[in-house]
Amino acid sequence: MTIRVLLADDHALMREGLRALLTGVPDIEVVGEAGTGREAEMQALALKPDVVLMDVAMSGQNGIDAARAIHLKFPAIRILMLSMHASAEYVYRAFEAGASGYLLKEMAIDEIITAVRTVRRGGRYLSPALAEAVPRPAVSGHPKSPIDSLSARERQVLQLVVEGRTSLEIARMIHLSPSSVQTYRSRLMLKLGVSDVPSLVKFALEHGLTPPG
């Protein structure tokens, strides 16, 4: 049976490379591409792929939040995260969001194919290169990250702060007043125990939120 794959990465060259690598594999078909997390959600709704190959670092909505949204709406779709980040925190957050696998971007094509087939069968996949850095329980459960205590809107604001957006820019992007954005930023600092925006950004990066790739 052919495995239908959706590619989600904000770099067109990366998507083209993945498509080229997967083209010709007898049991895999690339059925679509997405350049943002939002687009990945819409494509998942329209195409109903078996597997989404999802970049972790995408602007606006990062891949982990997109994976969470897709998993909540379409739990049968298997999500395989692609990342340059090899830290345990990123892996923890990816699996917590509903991902079935986590691959480093420098992996060989054989590893991508193996991972796609593994998650499609219902298994979980973790790059062998991560085996020492990430304890095996990471793929099945882990202590909650402080980021997990945030609401969806708070995570959205935090993501945009990490991307360097001003309060005015954030307000325009998510249809809030600038004063409301400032309130969210203050609430985030209070919840996460930091005193200024640079510390807030540092905290977010250390706990798995990603800047644009």
Secondary structure, 3 states (H helix, E strand, C coil): CCEEEEEECCCHHHHHHHHHHHCCCCCEEEEEEECCHHHHHHHHHHHCCCEEEEECCCCCCCHHHHHHHHHHHCCCCEEEEEECCCCHHHHHHHHHCCCCEEEECCCCHHHHHHHHHHHHCCCCEECHHHCCCCCHHHHCCCCCCHHHHCCHHHHHHHHHHHCCCCHHHHHHHHCCCHHHHHHHHHHHHHHHCCCCHHHHHHHHHHCCCCCCC
